[in-house]
Amino acid sequence: MKEIEIREGDSKFYKIVAKDENGNEIGRCFIFLIKNDLHEEPYALLEDVFVLEEYRSKGIGTELVKRAIELAKEKNCYKILATSRFEREYIHKWYEKLGFKRFGYEFRMDLKWISCKL
C-alpha cells in the first residue's frame, strides 16, 4: 500500500418531528442517508427515536418510524437500519412488529462521551 486517501462524500439527514396541538415537539427521529460504492442507491440509518414520557404508548413512535420508512422509500434507499441496545428487548419486539428483522450485530467505539439533551 502506498497511501490512504480520504474523500468527502455526500450525506443527508432528515429530522422527523411529532408536535402536540400547541406546536411543541413531543417526539422525533432522524434518518441519515448513506451512500457507498457497493450500491447505486443509498441506505437509511434510523437514529434517535424518542417520544416524551407523557406521550408514550399512544402510537407516536410508531407513526414517526412509519414516516421514516416512507421517506427512505421516497429517497430510493435499498434498506433501512435501526439499532437498539441488547437489554431493550421490548424495543426489539416493537421494531419487529414494524417489519424490521434481527440481523447481525452493531459494533461501536465511543470516541467522546457527550451528555444528551432530552
Secondary structure by P-SEA (a helix, b strand, c coil): ccbbbbbbbbbbbbbbbbbccccccccbbbbbbbbcccccbbbbbbccccccccccccaaaaaaaaaaaaaaaaacccbbbbbbcccaaaaaaaaaaacccccbbbbbbbcccccccc
